[in-house]
């Protein structure tokens, strides 16, 4: 078995295989999981070359979540979308419009981010969409200076789950901007109380991830 694994690895390293899954698995297991994306992409790119519709989504996901290469991630997502007309794609299990929204959010192109997050809602329906779609919409409106609109978007997330600290934190910041300190205080306390429910992944830091330390710092500044 060991010899067979060695032989298979050698075939992949020599680019003798014509099976895209071989290169995909080799990229993921041997390199990407260890954070060696430079080497991993050598084999991942070959997988994409052989079967783009099967592997573009994963490459875009890696570029977004691991490398923060927003432009190339968008290129992969858009190319995948073009290969599958009249079909809503997913990339590594996540809606492609949600991921494109995150890319534009990372690029600080908040209007385009809003467009993609709203498209995600249209395609997946209000009650089924990823709750952080609404969180991101709130963050985008906040960055655009639309504080009341931001609050209404954050509240859409709270309608889905009252345990969404990202929304409470966003509402608190928006109320501070509006000069409504009492409401800001109320919401920052809820953010602190529900911090255990924050969006979290031990392998990835999300673009909208919040931390207890920044909540406590905001609360401290709010009450000076």
N, C-alpha and C positions, 0 to 999 in steps of 0.2 A: 504493500500500500504506500509506503514511504517513497519507494522508487517511482511508483506511478504518479504521485504528487509532484515529485521532482521533474519527471519527464513532461508533465502537463505545464508546469511553471516555465520550463525551458521553451516549450512550444509558444507560449504566450509572449515571453520576453524576446523571442526571435520573430514575433509577428507571423507565425505560421498557421495560427488558427483562423478560421473564417466564421467563428461563432462569436457574435457580439457579447453574449452573456459571459463568455470566458474573460474578456477584457474588463467588463463591468465588475464582475466579482473579484477579480485580481486587484483592481483599482480600489474597491471598497475595503476588502478584508485586509490586504497587505499594506496599504498606504494611507488611504483617506481616514480610516478609523484611528490611525496613529498621528494624524495631523500633517502627514507628508503629502500635501496636495500637489506640490511641484512634480513629484514623481508619479503620483496617482493619476494626474491628468494626462500623462503620456498614454496610459492604457484606457482611461475614460474617453479621451478624444478618439481613440481607435474604435471603441464601442459605438460612439455617436456616428462616426463615419460609416460603419457597417449597418447600423440600424438607428437612424436619427429619431424616429417617432417613439422608440422605446427608451431612449437614454438622454435625450435633450432635457427632459424635465428634471432628472436627477442632477445633471451638470449645472443647470440653472439654479437649482436649490442649493447646491454646494457653494456656488459663486455668491449667492445672496447671504445664506446663513453663516457660512464659515469664513469666507474671504472678504465679504462686503464689496464685491465687484459688481456694483449695481448695473452698469451699462451692459456688460457682457451677460449678466443674468437676464436682463430684459431681452437681449438679443436671442438667447436660447428659448425663453418663454414665448416670444413672438414667433420664432421659427417653428416651434412645436405647434402653436396655435394655427399657423398657416398650413400645416400638414394635415390637420384634422378639421376641415370646415364643418360648420353646423354641429359642433360637438364641444362641450365645455370640458376642457382638459383639467387634469390634476397633475401635480408634480411632487413626487415623493409623498403622496397621500394628501396634499393640500391643494385647494382651489387655485387655479392659475391666476385669476384676477386678484385674489387676495395677495398672492405673492408679488404680482406686478405692482399692486398698491404699495406694498412694503418697499419695493425697489424705488419707486418715485418718492416715497416718504424719506428714504435714506438719502436721496438726491436733493431733498428739500423742495421738490416740485409738488407742492401740496395740492394744487388744483388738479393735476393729472392723477395724483394719488386718490383724491376724492372720487374722481370718475371711475377708477378701477374698483374701489371699495363699494361704490354704489352698484356697479355692474355685478359684483359678487352677490349683493343682496337680491338683485333682480333675478339672477339665475338660481339662487339657492333658497329664496324666500326668507322673510324676516325672522320666522321662528326657528329656522334650521341653520342659518348662517353662523359662522364662527363669531362668537361674541366680541372678539377683539377687532372685528370689522368696525363696530360702533365706537370702540375705544380709539381706534386710529382716526376715524372720522372726526371725533371730538378733538384729538390732538392737532389734526390738520386745520380745523376751523380756529382753534386757539392760536396757532402759529400765524394764521392770516388775520388775526385781530378780531375775529367774529366771536366774541366771548359768550354771548347769549346763545348763539347757534351751537357753539361748542358744548355748552351745558346740556342742551336738548339732545345732542348726540350721545354724550356720556350717559344720560338718563335712559336712552334706549338700551344700553348694555345692562343697566340696573334693572330694567323690566324683565330681562332674561334671567338675571341672577343678582340678588342683592349683595352677594359676596364678591364684588369686583373692585378691589382696592384701587386699580388704575383709574377707574371712573371717579371714585370719590376724590382722589388726588387731583385729577384734572378739573373737576368741578370746583374744588377748593381754590386752585390757582386762578380759575376764571372769575370766581367771585371776588378774589383779592383784586384783580384788575378792575372790576366793576365797583370797587370800594365797599362791598358788602362783607365786612369783616366777620360779623356774627355767623353768617352762612358759611363763610370760608372755614371758620373754626369748627363748625358742626361737621363739615365734610372731611376735614383733615383728621379729625378724631375717628371717623368711620374708616378712613383709609388705614390708619394705624391699627384699628381693631381687627381689620380683615386682611392684614398683610400676609397671613399664612396662605391665603387663597390666590396670591399673585401668580401671574403667568411665569412659569419657571421650567427650566430644563437644565439638567446638570451638564449637558454637552454643548448648549448654545446660550449665548446672551442675546435676548431679543431686543429689537430696536425700541420697543415701548416698555422695556423692563424697568420696574421701579424697585427701590430699596428702602428699607426701614430708616436707614441713616438720613436719606434726603427728606423723608417725611418728617422726621424729628427736627431736622434743621429748618424746614419750612414752618413747622409749628412754632419753633423758637423765634424765628424772625417775625411771624405773624403777630405774636403777643408782646413784642417789644414796645 
